[in-house]
Amino acid sequence: MTGLKGKTIFITGATRGIGREIALRCARDGANVVVTGKSAEPHPKLPGTIREVGNEVEAAGGRALPIQLDVRDADAVAAAVQLAVNTFGRIDILVNNASAISLTGTLDTPVRRLDLMLSVNLRGTFVCSQACLPYLRKAENPHVLTLSPPLNMRARWFKEHVAYTMAKYGMSLCTLGMAEEFRADGIAVNSLWPRTTIATAAIEVNFPKAILDASRKPAIVADAAHVILCRDSRRATGNFYIDEMVLREEGVTDFECYAVTPGAKLYTDLFLE
């Protein structure tokens, strides 16, 4: 066990998809993983609960603290962070993964859906970061990693789903500002985004099956996240990383193991040219 052994990683939206994969990758190092998410009981349509992922974390070699959490509730976030500190004595890393999506145009986006995306994506990222930062200041190699895209301001990325783009870019604006705000504290604040679509429930629900089949597995994002979280926090901050590029920097050249359908032409993710 190396890398993140003994570190405490607080992950939002950890019950499935990318969040779950990051939790398990950290667990393989022997990390303490705070598994947060709304799903405490099995969902009729979606896999994964906080306890199920907690059990997987323990089986992978980590220590788990499952906490039911809605990141829209600032008091609940504060209580979850305090419970994590009380349990493990520290928080070293925050992964802002929780996110809501609706790829709808302006006239087809109900205000309640706009509010959901802004509350979970932008506000949730801000609130969770705010709650963890006092503890990250005490950590040896602290990181905030947010699953959000580079700030590509071309109109084409707004025109089809302006509400979602605003909410997702709000997460990236947190990275942009907080990286500079906490640079002197040695806290790395970065974003990570996949080069291709990733086979998650969000892709399955919002895109045709052909795109799901032309995607990569969440493990590629988790492996890239692990690389970033092991980097020197004083030297690696304020970046908008792309998963494949991170792994190429580490010498990875064969990505077929991550493909849902080996040999298939991959589908480039949103916000990337």
Backbone as a ProteinNet text record, in pm:
[ID]
protein_1_A
[PRIMARY]
MTGLKGKTIFITGATRGIGREIALRCARDGANVVVTGKSAEPHPKLPGTIREVGNEVEAAGGRALPIQLDVRDADAVAAAVQLAVNTFGRIDILVNNASAISLTGTLDTPVRRLDLMLSVNLRGTFVCSQACLPYLRKAENPHVLTLSPPLNMRARWFKEHVAYTMAKYGMSLCTLGMAEEFRADGIAVNSLWPRTTIATAAIEVNFPKAILDASRKPAIVADAAHVILCRDSRRATGNFYIDEMVLREEGVTDFECYAVTPGAKLYTDLFLE
[TERTIARY]
83.5	0	87.2	59.9	139.7	47.7	107.3	28.4	-59.9	-180.6	-280.4	-304.9	-217	-234.3	-249.2	-356.2	-378.8	-441.2	-452.9	-516.9	-668.6	-734.9	-881.5	-935.1	-1014.6	-1070.1	-1220.8	-1272.8	-1416.7	-1468.8	-1558.2	-1605.5	-1756.8	-1801.1	-1945.4	-1991.9	-2116.8	-2169.9	-2091.7	-2065.8	-1975.2	-2046.3	-2176.6	-2248.8	-2244.2	-2201.2	-2197.5	-2104.2	-2079.3	-2005	-1865.4	-1831	-1695.6	-1664.8	-1760.3	-1736.3	-1701.3	-1775.2	-1747.6	-1609.8	-1574.8	-1445	-1329.6	-1345.4	-1241.2	-1229.7	-1343.3	-1341.6	-1265.2	-1290.5	-1224.4	-1076.3	-1041.9	-899	-822	-881.9	-817.2	-807.6	-912.3	-915.4	-802.1	-766.7	-659.3	-524.8	-512.8	-391.8	-396.1	-512.9	-529.5	-576.7	-654.4	-704.4	-830.8	-858.9	-988.5	-1081.2	-1193.4	-1280.9	-1416.8	-1452.5	-1584	-1675.5	-1762.8	-1850.4	-1982.3	-2004.3	-2128.4	-2213.8	-2344.7	-2440.3	-2580.9	-2678	-2817	-2875	-2816.3	-2874	-2830.6	-2917.9	-2893	-2961.8	-3069.5	-3142.4	-3137.2	-3150.3	-3143.6	-3245.3	-3198.8	-3284.3	-3346	-3473.2	-3537.3	-3472.5	-3404.8	-3349	-3197.4	-3136.8	-2993.1	-2921.7	-2801.7	-2727.7	-2657.7	-2622.9	-2532.3	-2596.1	-2549.8	-2585.6	-2457.4	-2465.7	-2346	-2289.3	-2375.8	-2327.4	-2264.8	-2324.9	-2266.5	-2127	-2113.4	-1981.1	-1885.7	-1937.3	-1854.7	-1798.5	-1880.9	-1834.1	-1728.2	-1747.7	-1648.6	-1516.5	-1524.8	-1403.9	-1326.8	-1396.9	-1332.2	-1269.4	-1341.1	-1290	-1166.2	-1156.9	-1043.1	-920.7	-937.6	-822.3	-826.9	-935.9	-948.2	-1037.7	-1054.1	-1151	-1262	-1386.2	-1498.9	-1584.9	-1636	-1736.7	-1849.8	-1956.5	-2069	-2156.9	-2189.3	-2275	-2378.6	-2505.7	-2609.3	-2602.8	-2594.9	-2572.6	-2633	-2706.6	-2754.4	-2671	-2586.2	-2493.8	-2565.4	-2696.2	-2772.7	-2799.8	-2781.9	-2807.8	-2676.6	-2652.5	-2524.8	-2501.2	-2606.6	-2590.9	-2552.2	-2613.1	-2579.6	-2436.1	-2391	-2252.1	-2156.8	-2184.5	-2099.5	-2095.7	-2211.7	-2217.9	-2141.1	-2150	-2078.5	-1927.7	-1883	-1739.7	-1691.8	-1770.3	-1732.5	-1727.4	-1823.1	-1823.5	-1699.7	-1662.5	-1542.4	-1417.7	-1408.9	-1293.9	-1295.3	-1412.8	-1423.5	-1384.4	-1414.4	-1387.7	-1241.9	-1188.5	-1054.8	-949.6	-993.9	-898.7	-849	-893.4	-836.8	-918.1	-902.6	-944.4	-827.5	-784.1	-669.9	-711.3	-823.3	-864.1	-1015.8	-1062.3	-1204.4	-1220.3	-1311	-1345.7	-1490.4	-1507.2	-1641	-1689.8	-1765	-1812.9	-1964.2	-2039	-2185.3	-2226.5	-2321	-2360.8	-2497.6	-2573.3	-2703	-2694.8	-2768.2	-2758.7	-2897.3	-2912.8	-3030.9	-2988.9	-2975.8	-2927.7	-3045	-3107.7	-3227.7	-3206.2	-3277.5	-3272.6	-3346.9	-3336.4	-3392.7	-3542.6	-3618.8	-3764	-3808.7	-3716.9	-3750.2	-3687.2	-3635.7	-3574.4	-3662.7	-3738	-3819.2	-3730.2	-3782.3	-3705	-3657.2	-3740.2	-3698.2	-3575.4	-3563.6	-3446.1	-3324	-3344.1	-3236.5	-3186.9	-3281.7	-3243.8	-3167	-3209.9	-3140.9	-2996.2	-2976	-2839.9	-2750.6	-2803.2	-2722.8	-2694.6	-2792.7	-2776.1	-2678.3	-2687.5	-2598.5	-2459.5	-2454.8	-2326.6	-2245.8	-2297.7	-2223.5	-2223.1	-2342.3	-2351.5	-2295.4	-2324.9	-2274	-2122.2	-2059.5	-1913.5	-1858.7	-1921	-1876	-1891.6	-2009.2	-2038	-1946.6	-1927	-1839.6	-1695	-1651	-1514.9	-1498.9	-1594.4	-1590.4	-1582.4	-1657.8	-1660.3	-1529.6	-1465.7	-1343.6	-1215.9	-1217.2	-1093.6	-1023.4	-1094.8	-1022.4	-940.4	-988.7	-916.1	-806.8	-832	-730.2	-608.2	-630.4	-518.5	-420.8	-469.4	-385.6	-321.4	-360.3	-313.6	-175.2	-108.3	28.9	35	-54.4	-55	-199.5	-265.4	-410.5	-451.8	-563.5	-616.6	-767.3	-816	-956.5	-960.1	-1032.4	-1044.6	-1192.2	-1226.5	-1365.4	-1383.4	-1487.4	-1514.5	-1594.2	-1520.3	-1582.5	-1489.9	-1546.1	-1470.6	-1385.9	-1294	-1223.1	-1324.5	-1290.4	-1382	-1370.4	-1433.3	-1437	-1558.4	-1534.6	-1644.1	-1705.3	-1682.1	-1745	-1895.8	-1970.2	-2116.4	-2177.4	-2111.1	-2166.3	-2189	-2112.6	-2128.5	-2239	-2295.4	-2408.3	-2540.4	-2533.5	-2654.6	-2755.5	-2712	-2806.6	-2855.9	-2777.4	-2811.2	-2747.3	-2795	-2732.8	-2738.5	-2847.5	-2860.4	-2755.4	-2741.4	-2642	-2500.7	-2473.2	-2339.5	-2308.4	-2403.1	-2380	-2350.7	-2427.2	-2409.1	-2275.6	-2237.9	-2111.5	-1992.6	-2002.9	-1895	-1882.4	-1993.6	-1985.9	-1891.2	-1891.1	-1795.9	-1652.4	-1632.3	-1498	-1453.4	-1548.6	-1513.6	-1467.7	-1524.1	-1474.6	-1327.6	-1292.9	-1152.9	-1065.4	-1108.8	-1030	-1000.7	-1104.9	-1087.3	-1018.5	-1060.1	-1006.2	-860.4	-819.9	-679.3	-588.6	-629.2	-547.7	-565.7	-689	-717.2	-638.4	-621.6	-557.3	-419.9	-364	-230.4	-126.9	-132.8	-34.4	-46.5	-163.3	-183.1	-132.6	-92.5	-43.8	-153.8	-276.8	-389.5	-406.8	-392.5	-413.6	-563	-605.9	-745.9	-744.6	-796.3	-793.1	-926.6	-947.1	-1061	-1009.8	-1094.8	-1063.6	-1185.2	-1160.8	-1269.1	-1223.9	-1314.3	-1274.7	-1268.7	-1172.8	-1163.9	-1279	-1324.5	-1435.4	-1554.1	-1670.8	-1782.9	-1748.5	-1803.4	-1776.4	-1906.4	-1896.7	-2014.2	-2069.5	-2152.8	-2218.5	-2369	-2443	-2588.4	-2627.2	-2550.8	-2582.1	-2575.2	-2476.6	-2465.1	-2576.3	-2602.5	-2705.4	-2843.1	-2872.4	-3003.7	-3015.1	-2907.2	-2915.5	-2864.8	-2807	-2750.9	-2799	-2793.6	-2828	-2732.7	-2779.4	-2698	-2568.3	-2571.1	-2449.6	-2337.4	-2372.8	-2271.5	-2220.7	-2311	-2268.3	-2168.1	-2195.8	-2106.8	-1973.9	-1972	-1849.5	-1781.4	-1805.1	-1749.5	-1637.7	-1575.1	-1477.4	-1536.5	-1474	-1517.2	-1472.7	-1545.9	-1509.8	-1369.7	-1313	-1180.7	-1073.6	-1088.7	-986.1	-983.3	-1100.7	-1107.1	-1050.3	-1081.3	-1030.7	-878.8	-823.7	-677.7	-611.6	-672	-618	-630.9	-743.5	-762.3	-656	-626.4	-524.9	-389.1	-354.5	-227.1	-223.6	-330.8	-336	-326.9	-401.3	-407.9	-277.5	-190.1	-58.5	48	13.3	109.6	128.9	240	272.5	169.7	96.5	-12.4	36.7	161.2	214	258.1	272.1	320.1	212.2	107.2	3.5	-130.6	-155	-282.2	-329.1	-459.9	-517.3	-524.1	-526.3	-526.3	-664.5	-691.5	-810.4	-761.3	-745.7	-686.6	-785.8	-732.4	-807.7	-751.5	-839.2	-794.6	-686.9	-709.6	-612.8	-476.9	-475.6	-348.7	-272.3	-343.6	-278.6	-207.7	-276.7	-218	-105.2	-116.4	-6.2	119.2	101.6	216.3	285.4	210.4	266.2	317.8	316.8	372.1	272	142.5	40.8	17.3	21.7	-0.4	-113.2	-148.7	-254.4	-378.5	-486.5	-609.1	-724.6	-693.8	-798.5	-865.8	-791.1	-848.8	-962.8	-968.4	-1073.7	-1197	-1188.1	-1297	-1412.9	-1533.9	-1652.5	-1656.6	-1626	-1620	-1481.7	-1386.8	-1251.4	-1253.3	-1177.4	-1168.1	-1269.2	-1371.7	-1474.3	-1421.3	-1473.4	-1438	-1502.7	-1422.2	-1469.3	-1544.6	-1632.6	-1713.6	-1656	-1614.2	-1554.4	-1658.1	-1616.5	-1710	-1747	-1852.1	-1895.6	-1783.5	-1784.8	-1698	-1554.6	-1527.1	-1393.9	-1401.4	-1302.1	-1299.8	-1247.2
-119.8	0	125	215.9	338.4	454.2	564.9	677.6	742.4	695	759.8	683.2	595	516.2	607.8	584.7	662.4	798.6	841.2	970	955.4	1064.5	1065.1	1140.9	1070.7	1127.3	1137.6	1258.2	1286.7	1298.4	1206.6	1202.3	1223.2	1317.2	1336.4	1256.1	1211.4	1132.5	1004.8	930.6	815.5	681.2	680.9	554	480.1	546.3	479.3	555.7	496	565	608.5	730.3	781.9	795.2	843.7	859.7	728.2	624.3	490.6	442.2	458.8	412.3	485.4	615.6	689.8	638.1	610.9	556.9	425.8	337	206.6	218.4	312.4	331.4	382.8	474.3	524.2	414.2	331.7	223.3	124.4	101.1	5.2	51.6	180.4	234	221.4	187.5	183.6	315.4	390.5	520.8	505.9	611.4	625.3	696.8	636.1	692.4	726	853.9	898.5	890.1	789.5	760.4	832.9	941	1015.9	1007.6	1015.2	1012	1010.1	1031.3	1033.9	894.2	795.2	660.2	579.5	576.8	491.6	356.6	354.8	232.5	208.7	83.6	54.3	135.2	187.8	265.7	170.2	190.1	97.4	93.8	202.9	208.5	223.2	266.3	293.2	203.2	154.9	68.3	148.7	81.9	140.3	215.3	186	262.3	295.4	387.7	425.2	306	220.5	104.6	-0.5	-20.9	-116.8	-72.5	53.8	103.7	102.5	133.1	124.1	-15.6	-116.4	-255	-285.6	-233	-252.8	-184.7	-67.1	4.1	-79.5	-135	-218.2	-342.4	-404	-523.9	-493.8	-369.3	-329.6	-289.9	-281.1	-250.1	-116.2	-42.9	86.9	80.1	193.7	208.1	298.6	261.8	334.6	399.7	517.3	585	625.9	545.2	582.3	686.9	794.1	900.1	937.9	928	976.7	1129.4	1187.6	1331.5	1388.5	1496.9	1579.5	1707.3	1729.2	1842.6	1976.7	1975.1	2100.4	2149.5	2063.1	2095.3	2132.8	2262.9	2310	2259.6	2253.7	2204.1	2056.1	1979.5	1837.1	1818.2	1903.3	1896.1	1922.8	2027.9	2060.5	1945.3	1883.7	1771.8	1650.9	1624.7	1511.8	1530.9	1653.1	1683.1	1665.8	1712.8	1698.9	1552	1471.9	1328.6	1261	1300.4	1244.7	1276.5	1400.5	1441	1367.8	1355	1283.7	1136.9	1078.7	936.5	911	990.4	963.7	1064.9	1173.8	1270.9	1372.8	1364	1452.9	1443.8	1544.7	1536.8	1585.5	1501.5	1534.6	1572.6	1517	1533.5	1544.5	1636.6	1646.7	1621.5	1530.8	1508	1551.4	1660.2	1710.8	1640.7	1533.2	1455.6	1467.6	1496.5	1503.8	1604.1	1562	1648.5	1607.7	1705.6	1681	1726.9	1659	1687.8	1693.8	1785.6	1790.6	1861	1783.8	1839.4	1894.7	1997.9	2056.6	2203.7	2248.5	2389.1	2475.6	2603.8	2699.6	2679.6	2664.8	2653.5	2517	2420.9	2285.7	2251.6	2352.1	2329.6	2391.1	2309.9	2364.5	2434.8	2537.3	2613	2522.4	2425.9	2334.8	2254.3	2222.1	2148.3	2239.5	2364.8	2463.8	2477.8	2491.1	2505.8	2384.2	2264.7	2142.5	2142.8	2173.6	2170.8	2275.7	2396.2	2500.9	2466.8	2408	2376.3	2262.4	2157.8	2042.3	2072.8	2122.9	2138.7	2256.3	2375	2494.7	2513.1	2522.7	2550.2	2434.5	2311.3	2196.2	2192.2	2221.8	2226.2	2334.7	2451.1	2560.9	2524.5	2472.7	2443.6	2333.1	2227.1	2118.2	2164.2	2245.1	2298.8	2388.2	2475.1	2566.8	2490.1	2380.5	2303.2	2227.9	2182.7	2102.4	2185.8	2304.8	2384.6	2409.7	2437.7	2456.6	2333.8	2214.9	2091.9	2063.6	2099.7	2082.6	2170.5	2284.4	2371.6	2303.3	2205.2	2134.3	2008.8	1971.4	1847	1863.3	1749.6	1752.3	1777.4	1715.1	1731.8	1742.3	1854.7	1864.2	1891	1828	1844.8	1862.3	1948.4	1951.9	1918.4	1813	1773.4	1773.4	1850.9	1866.3	1808.8	1727.4	1666.3	1765.6	1850.5	1955.5	1991	2050.1	2066.9	2193	2197.4	2323.1	2430.2	2555.2	2665.7	2708.1	2628.6	2656.7	2745.5	2873	2970.1	2985.2	2889.6	2896.4	2876.9	2953.4	2953	2815.9	2731.9	2600.4	2515.3	2540.3	2460.8	2514.4	2627.7	2683.3	2662.7	2669.3	2681.1	2569.4	2445.5	2333.3	2307.5	2349.3	2318.4	2422.1	2546	2657.8	2638.7	2583.7	2567.2	2470.4	2356.1	2257.8	2313.9	2381.8	2438.3	2540.4	2626.8	2724.6	2655.2	2550.4	2480.2	2407.8	2344.4	2269.2	2364	2472.8	2570.7	2640.3	2646.9	2701.9	2622.9	2490.9	2406.8	2442.1	2463	2496.3	2634.2	2726.4	2858.4	2849.8	2755.7	2732.5	2691.8	2603.4	2562.9	2682.7	2760	2874.5	2971	3005.7	3103.5	3048.7	2930.2	2875.9	2832.6	2792	2755.6	2873.3	2990.5	3109.1	3155.9	3148.4	3194.4	3115.2	2985.3	2900.2	2849.9	2913.9	2876.4	2890.4	2999	3022.2	2921.3	2859.9	2757.4	2621.2	2611.3	2483.4	2384.6	2433.3	2345.1	2341.9	2223.8	2209.9	2206.5	2288	2287.9	2270.7	2157.8	2124.2	2067.5	2068.8	2000.5	1886.4	1785.4	1671.5	1640.9	1614.7	1587.5	1478.4	1389.5	1282.2	1327.7	1273.4	1306.7	1245.2	1128.4	1061.6	1054.5	1021.7	992.6	870.4	867.6	759.9	683.5	553.2	466.8	476.6	576.6	598.1	605.5	612.7	625	752.4	859.6	986.4	969.8	896.6	872.4	778.2	676.5	579.4	644	740.1	803.7	914.8	989.5	1111.2	1097.7	983.1	966.6	834.6	821.6	694.7	582.9	459.3	344	336.9	381.9	379	460	568.9	651.1	580.1	515.4	437	330.6	262.6	157.5	213.7	341.9	406.3	486.5	449.4	520.5	439.4	501.6	432.2	404.3	313.4	277.4	384.2	399.3	500	482.1	364	339.1	432.3	478.8	567.4	700.4	750	875.5	854.7	740.1	710.4	698.2	634.4	620.8	757.5	842.6	978	1058.3	1044.9	1115.7	1074.1	944.4	894.6	958.2	969.1	1034	1177.2	1251	1391.4	1404.4	1320.9	1332.2	1293.4	1225.6	1190.5	1295.2	1393.8	1497.3	1598.3	1669	1772.8	1885.5	1909	2006.8	2149.3	2177	2312.7	2335.7	2228.4	2241.2	2211.9	2143.7	2102.6	2159.3	2284.3	2346.9	2440.5	2461.4	2550.8	2492.7	2359.7	2292.3	2236.4	2232.7	2165.7	2042.8	1935.3	1813.7	1735.3	1665.4	1569.2	1430.9	1335.3	1206.2	1138.8	1131.5	1063.6	1132.2	1263.8	1337.3	1314.2	1308.1	1280.5	1145.4	1044.8	910.7	902.7	974.7	977.4	1037.8	1138.6	1198.2	1096.7	994.3	889.1	770.3	783.4	678.4	577.3	597.7	505.4	534.7	430.9	447.8	359.3	256	164.3	186.5	232.7	265.5	169.5	62.1	-32.2	-98.8	-114	-180.4	-99.2	27.8	114.9	120	66.6	78.8	-13.7	38	-46.9	-148.7	-100.7	-187	-173	-262.4	-251	-238.9	-143.7	-122.6	-25.6	9.9	102.2	244.5	322.8	465.4	536.8	605.2	666.2	796.1	829.5	949.6	1056.5	1169.1	1276.7	1338.6	1369.5	1422.4	1568.5	1613.4	1752.2	1847.9	1967.3	2078.6	2064.9	1956.2	1936.9	1943.1	2007.6	2019.8	1890.7
0	0	0	-92.5	-103.1	-132.8	-170.8	-220.8	-117.7	-103.4	-17.7	111.8	147	269.5	391.4	469.1	590.4	568.4	441.8	412.1	422.8	453.5	458.4	337.9	257.4	134.9	148.6	137.7	147.2	4.6	-35.1	-173.2	-177.6	-258.4	-276.8	-397.6	-392.4	-503.1	-525.3	-416.8	-424	-436.9	-459	-458.6	-591.4	-697.8	-828	-921.3	-1037.2	-1142.5	-1103.4	-1141.9	-1119.8	-971.6	-892.1	-749	-682.5	-714.8	-659.1	-701.7	-828.2	-875.7	-806.9	-784	-712.4	-569.7	-506.5	-370.2	-364.5	-458.6	-458.3	-492.2	-580	-613.4	-492.4	-418.6	-296.6	-191	-183.9	-85.7	-108.9	-233.1	-262.6	-210.1	-182.5	-119.3	32.6	87.3	232.1	289.9	211.2	255.5	340.3	416.8	483.3	385.1	352	250.1	310.2	303.8	347.3	226.1	227.3	114.4	136.2	63.7	81.1	-44.3	-23.5	-133	-76.9	-162.6	-117.7	-100	-165.9	-167.3	-45.4	55.1	171.5	154.3	75.8	45.4	-104.9	-149.2	-292.9	-372.7	-484.6	-575.4	-677.8	-714	-808.3	-946.5	-985.6	-1120.7	-1123.4	-1013.1	-1012.3	-912	-946.1	-854.6	-746.4	-636.4	-538.5	-424.8	-303.3	-184.1	-110	-14.9	59.8	136.4	188.2	265.2	174.3	57.4	-37.4	-80.6	-113.5	-153.7	-34.4	84.6	204.4	223.6	201.5	211.5	106.4	-14.4	-120.5	-86.2	-26.3	17.1	118.2	216.8	319.2	255.1	161.6	95.5	11.8	-38	-121.6	-39.5	92.8	178.1	247.2	231.8	297.3	419.6	483.9	592	541.8	570	512.6	619.2	586.1	667.5	573.1	563.6	478.2	548.4	476.6	530.5	424.9	460.4	369.5	368.3	248.7	239.8	112.8	129.9	19.6	24.6	-75.8	-72.5	-79.7	-105.3	-105.3	36.4	134.7	275.5	343.8	359.9	414.1	556.7	638.2	775.2	775	683.8	674.4	626.7	536.1	490.1	606.3	682.9	798.3	898.2	921.9	1016.4	963.8	832.8	773.3	781.4	754.5	763.5	907.6	1004.1	1144.4	1185.6	1138.1	1168	1109.5	988.8	926.5	1009.1	1055.7	1137.3	1271.5	1330.6	1458.1	1443.7	1326.9	1303.7	1268.1	1177.3	1125	1170.9	1235.6	1288.8	1189.7	1064.2	963	833.7	749.5	609.5	525.4	433.9	348.3	207.4	163.6	24	17	-65.9	-99.5	-247.9	-283.6	-423.5	-444.9	-519.3	-552.5	-678.8	-659	-772.3	-792.4	-686.7	-696.7	-803.3	-887.7	-998.3	-1050.4	-1098.1	-1161.1	-1305.6	-1393.4	-1536.2	-1600.4	-1693.5	-1779.5	-1907.6	-2014.1	-2140.8	-2221.1	-2166.8	-2226.1	-2258.3	-2360.9	-2398.1	-2297.7	-2315.8	-2220.6	-2199.6	-2306.8	-2294.4	-2242.8	-2243.4	-2198.6	-2063.3	-1994.9	-1863.4	-1756.1	-1680.8	-1571.9	-1469.6	-1407.6	-1309.3	-1196.2	-1157.7	-1049.5	-1090.5	-1221.5	-1268.2	-1272.2	-1312.9	-1306.6	-1163.1	-1069.8	-928.9	-879.2	-921.4	-879.8	-927.7	-1055.3	-1110	-1046.3	-1029	-966.2	-819.7	-751	-608.7	-586.4	-668	-651.2	-706.8	-828.6	-897	-841.6	-861.6	-821.2	-668.5	-610.8	-466.7	-384.4	-427.1	-353.9	-351.7	-465.3	-471.9	-378.8	-380.9	-295.3	-147.8	-109.8	30.3	83.7	5.4	51.1	61.8	-33.3	-26.9	95.8	116.8	231.3	363	374	497.6	521.6	413.4	427.8	437.7	383.4	373.3	507.7	616.3	743.3	784.7	750.7	783.6	681.2	556.9	454	482.7	543.2	579.2	675.3	750.7	847.9	788.5	668.1	608.3	546.7	527.8	477.4	327.1	250.7	104.7	57.8	91.6	72.3	-72.7	-109.9	-245.1	-242.9	-332.1	-369.8	-518.2	-552.6	-692.9	-730.4	-832.4	-874.7	-1013.7	-1029.7	-1159.8	-1243.8	-1315.3	-1396.6	-1512.2	-1618.3	-1743.1	-1748	-1845.9	-1874	-1912.8	-1884.3	-1912.2	-2058.7	-2144.3	-2287.5	-2315.1	-2343.5	-2349.7	-2489.6	-2577.3	-2709.1	-2696.8	-2773.2	-2763.2	-2789.1	-2866.4	-2899.6	-2775	-2668.6	-2546.5	-2456.1	-2490.5	-2416	-2489.9	-2622.2	-2702.6	-2682	-2665.6	-2655.6	-2513.3	-2414.5	-2273.9	-2182	-2197.8	-2126.4	-1974.1	-1922	-1777	-1723.5	-1789.5	-1745	-1756.9	-1867.4	-1885.7	-1777	-1745.2	-1638.1	-1505.1	-1475.4	-1348.5	-1343.9	-1455.1	-1458.2	-1459.2	-1535.4	-1536.7	-1400.3	-1326.6	-1191.4	-1103.9	-1120.3	-1047.3	-1087.4	-1216.4	-1265.9	-1219.5	-1205.5	-1153.4	-1007.6	-933.1	-796.5	-800.7	-893.6	-909.4	-943.5	-1041.6	-1087.8	-973.3	-896.7	-789.6	-666.2	-621.4	-496.3	-510.5	-630.3	-650.4	-616.9	-661.1	-633.5	-490.1	-441	-305.2	-201.2	-223.7	-123	-165.7	-267.6	-314.1	-203.2	-129.2	-22.3	90.8	104.1	206	161	35.2	-15.7	-47	-63.7	-96.1	-248.2	-306.3	-449.8	-478.4	-573.7	-617.7	-769.1	-815	-956.7	-1002.8	-1133.9	-1194.7	-1281.4	-1297.8	-1383.3	-1469.3	-1598.9	-1692.7	-1788.6	-1826.8	-1918.5	-2063.7	-2137.3	-2279.7	-2356	-2312.4	-2379.4	-2284.5	-2340	-2251.9	-2166.7	-2045.3	-1950.5	-1925.9	-1921.3	-1905.7	-1763.3	-1742.6	-1613.8	-1636.7	-1526.2	-1537.7	-1612.7	-1594	-1662.8	-1813.7	-1862.2	-2005.8	-2052.7	-1972.7	-2010.6	-2023.6	-1934.9	-1933.8	-2037.9	-2059.4	-2139.8	-2283.5	-2317.1	-2451.4	-2511.8	-2644.1	-2708.5	-2666.3	-2677.1	-2637.2	-2717	-2841.4	-2923.6	-2859.8	-2792.1	-2725.3	-2600.1	-2527.2	-2410.5	-2453.3	-2563.5	-2612	-2661.8	-2699.8	-2748.5	-2638.9	-2516.1	-2400.4	-2334.7	-2236.9	-2153.1	-2015.7	-1944.7	-1809.8	-1710.1	-1599.2	-1498.4	-1439.7	-1452.2	-1394.7	-1450	-1575.4	-1630.3	-1555.4	-1517.4	-1441.9	-1301	-1241.9	-1107.6	-1107.5	-1209	-1216.5	-1234.8	-1316.5	-1334.6	-1206	-1137.7	-1011	-910.5	-904.7	-811.3	-838.7	-966.1	-1002.6	-951.1	-976	-934.8	-783.6	-711.7	-565.8	-497.6	-570.1	-515.6	-549.6	-631.4	-669.1	-556.9	-562.8	-464.8	-476.4	-369.1	-372.5	-396.8	-364.2	-385.2	-529	-604.6	-741.4	-845.4	-804.6	-899.7	-857.2	-891.6	-854.7	-965.1	-971.2	-1070.7	-1210.5	-1218.8	-1348.8	-1383.6	-1513.5	-1564.4	-1641.1	-1566.9	-1620.9	-1707	-1806.4	-1886.3	-1854.2	-1825.9	-1773.7	-1858.5	-1988.3	-2074.5	-2072.6	-2072	-2071.9	-1941.5	-1830.6	-1701.5	-1706.4	-1758.2	-1762.4	-1865.1	-1975.9	-2073.2	-2010.2	-1925.7	-1855.9	-1765.3	-1722.6	-1637.4	-1717.7	-1850.4	-1934.9	-1987.4	-1960.7	-2012	-2160.7	-2242.1	-2385.9	-2438.7	-2366.8	-2409.8	-2324.3	-2386.9	-2314.2	-2346.3	-2420.1	-2460.2	-2340.4	-2230.9	-2113	-2052.7	-2085.4	-2032.5	-2122.7	-2241.8	-2339.1	-2303.7	-2312.2	-2296.9	-2410.5	-2531.4	-2648.9	-2711	-2679.2	-2734.2	-2886.3	-2936.4	-3080.2	-3136.3	-3057.6	-3106.8	-3112.1	-3207.1	-3213.5	-3096.1	-3017.6	-2893	-2919.5	-2827.7	-2838.6	-2746.1	-2803.1	-2724	-2631.4	-2508.1	-2409.8	-2438.9	-2373.2	-2385.1	-2343.2	-2399.2	-2364.1	-2416.1	-2489	-2546.6	-2698	-2759	-2905	-2967.9
[MASK]
+++++++++++++++++++++++++++++++++++++++++++++++++++++++++++++++++++++++++++++++++++++++++++++++++++++++++++++++++++++++++++++++++++++++++++++++++++++++++++++++++++++++++++++++++++++++++++++++++++++++++++++++++++++++++++++++++++++++++++++++++++++++++++++++++++++++++++++++++

